[in-house]
Amino acid sequence: MDRRFKERLEARFGAQLTGPIRQRHDETEMRIGPGDVVQVMTTLHDEPELRFEFLSDLAGVDTGVVMQVVYHLWSDTTTDWLRVVADGLSRDDPRVPSVTFLWKGAEWMEREAYDMFGITFEGNRDLRRIYMPPDYQSFPLRKDFFLPDDAARSPGGGVRPMERTHAPSNAPMTALVRRGSV
């Protein structure tokens, strides 16, 4: 855990932080508002003492109350990974600026978050579904997504059954018994 890194972030981004900076093991987490994404991410990427030139991951999150976008960044200026959480996006119309102007690889990650959570990344030049059919009307990873209301099913297709555990049809019974349970 790089404690000096935490102090540098607090000094540099104190006005944009929406909560305390947290550190655990080799990760540092900071929370910002969606309106501060462009300024904070540009600073993290461009300033020589920060130099976060590698976006490892970008993911959408649905807390059930608000939506979030989580960015995982790496720099050779610290031993810690940096997690930046853009917090407080509206559930009705979640929007956040795209970071594709800094990291070209963010385009597909933003498309995935759009497809699964319905988060609009303003400025992404190719924001369209990446997994689901283009005419699909729902967002499968949102907390309010329910299988019985699945719009992808054909009319009369019924409710998709919940997953049931069963033994593979060609497995011998001895392969299905846990060791030590008989």
C-alpha positions in Angstrom: 0.0 0.0 0.0 1.5 3.3 -1.1 0.4 5.8 1.6 2.2 8.7 -0.2 0.1 8.0 -3.3 -3.0 8.5 -1.2 -1.7 11.8 0.1 -0.9 13.0 -3.5 -4.4 12.1 -4.7 -6.1 13.9 -1.7 -4.0 17.0 -2.4 -4.6 17.0 -6.1 -8.3 16.0 -6.3 -9.7 17.1 -2.9 -12.4 19.2 -4.5 -13.6 16.4 -6.8 -13.7 13.6 -4.3 -17.1 12.5 -3.1 -15.8 10.3 -0.3 -12.6 9.3 1.4 -9.8 7.6 -0.5 -9.6 4.0 0.6 -6.6 1.7 0.4 -6.4 -2.1 0.8 -3.5 -4.3 -0.1 -2.3 -3.0 -3.5 -5.4 -1.0 -4.4 -6.4 2.6 -3.9 -9.9 3.7 -4.5 -11.3 7.2 -5.1 -14.8 8.3 -5.8 -15.8 11.2 -8.0 -19.0 12.6 -9.5 -19.8 11.8 -13.2 -19.4 15.5 -14.1 -15.7 15.3 -13.0 -14.7 12.3 -15.1 -13.1 14.2 -18.0 -11.0 16.5 -15.8 -9.9 13.8 -13.3 -9.1 11.1 -15.9 -7.2 13.6 -18.1 -5.2 14.7 -15.1 -4.5 11.1 -14.1 -3.4 10.2 -17.6 -1.4 13.3 -18.6 0.4 14.6 -15.5 4.0 13.3 -15.4 3.9 12.5 -11.6 0.7 10.4 -12.1 1.0 8.9 -15.7 -1.9 6.4 -15.6 -1.4 5.3 -19.2 -3.0 1.9 -18.9 -6.8 1.4 -18.5 -7.1 -2.2 -17.4 -10.9 -2.4 -17.0 -14.0 -0.3 -17.1 -17.3 -1.7 -15.7 -20.8 -0.7 -15.0 -22.3 -1.3 -11.5 -25.9 -1.1 -10.4 -26.2 -0.7 -6.6 -30.0 -0.9 -6.7 -30.1 2.8 -5.8 -27.7 4.5 -8.3 -25.5 3.5 -11.2 -21.7 3.6 -11.2 -18.8 3.3 -13.6 -15.6 1.8 -12.2 -12.3 2.4 -13.9 -9.2 0.3 -13.0 -5.9 2.1 -13.9 -2.2 1.3 -13.6 0.9 3.5 -13.6 4.6 2.9 -13.1 4.6 5.8 -10.7 3.1 3.8 -7.8 2.9 0.2 -6.6 -0.9 0.5 -6.2 -3.6 -0.1 -8.8 -6.1 2.8 -8.9 -9.8 2.2 -8.9 -11.8 5.4 -9.8 -15.5 5.1 -9.2 -17.8 7.6 -11.0 -20.7 7.5 -8.5 -24.2 8.7 -8.4 -25.4 8.2 -12.0 -29.2 8.4 -12.3 -30.9 5.1 -12.7 -33.5 6.6 -15.1 -30.9 8.0 -17.5 -27.3 7.1 -16.5 -24.8 9.2 -18.5 -21.1 9.7 -18.1 -18.5 11.1 -20.5 -16.5 8.7 -22.6 -12.8 8.2 -21.9 -12.0 6.9 -25.4 -10.1 10.1 -26.1 -7.5 8.9 -23.5 -7.7 5.1 -23.9 -8.8 3.8 -27.3 -9.5 0.4 -25.8 -12.2 1.9 -23.6 -14.6 1.8 -26.6 -15.4 -1.8 -26.3 -15.6 -1.7 -22.5 -18.0 1.2 -22.7 -20.1 -0.7 -25.2 -20.3 -3.6 -22.8 -21.4 -1.4 -19.9 -24.0 0.3 -22.2 -25.3 -3.1 -23.4 -25.5 -4.7 -19.9 -26.5 -1.7 -17.8 -27.8 1.0 -20.2 -25.1 3.5 -19.2 -24.7 6.1 -22.0 -21.1 7.1 -22.6 -21.3 10.5 -24.2 -18.6 10.9 -26.9 -18.2 7.2 -27.7 -18.3 7.1 -31.5 -19.7 3.6 -31.7 -22.0 3.1 -28.7 -24.2 0.2 -29.7 -25.0 -3.2 -28.3 -22.1 -5.7 -28.3 -23.7 -8.9 -26.9 -27.5 -8.5 -27.1 -29.5 -8.1 -30.4 -29.8 -4.5 -31.6 -33.5 -4.4 -31.0 -33.3 -5.8 -27.4 -35.1 -3.5 -25.0 -33.7 -4.4 -21.6 -30.3 -4.4 -19.7 -29.5 -7.8 -18.3 -27.2 -6.9 -15.5 -29.4 -4.3 -13.9 -31.0 -5.1 -10.5 -34.4 -4.6 -11.9 -34.0 -7.2 -14.7 -36.2 -10.2 -14.1 -36.2 -13.3 -16.2 -40.0 -13.7 -16.5 -40.2 -10.3 -18.2 -37.5 -11.3 -20.7 -38.2 -9.3 -23.9 -35.9 -11.5 -25.9 -38.2 -14.5 -25.7 -40.6 -15.1 -28.5 -44.3 -14.6 -27.7 -45.7 -17.8 -26.2 -42.2 -19.0 -25.4 -43.1 -18.9 -21.7 -41.0 -18.0 -18.8 -37.4 -19.1 -18.9 -36.9 -21.7 -16.2 -34.4 -20.9 -13.5 -31.2 -22.9 -13.6 -31.6 -26.4 -12.3 -28.7 -28.5 -11.2 -28.5 -31.9 -12.7 -26.0 -34.6 -13.4 -24.5 -34.8 -16.9 -26.3 -37.6 -18.8 -23.2 -39.6 -19.5 -21.4 -39.2 -16.1 -21.0 -42.4 -14.0 -22.5 -42.2 -10.5 -19.0 -42.6 -8.9 -17.9 -39.3 -10.6 -20.8 -37.4 -9.0 -20.1 -38.4 -5.3 -17.9 -36.0 -3.4 -14.9 -37.5 -1.7 -15.5 -38.1 2.0 -19.3 -37.7 1.7 -20.2 -41.4 1.4 
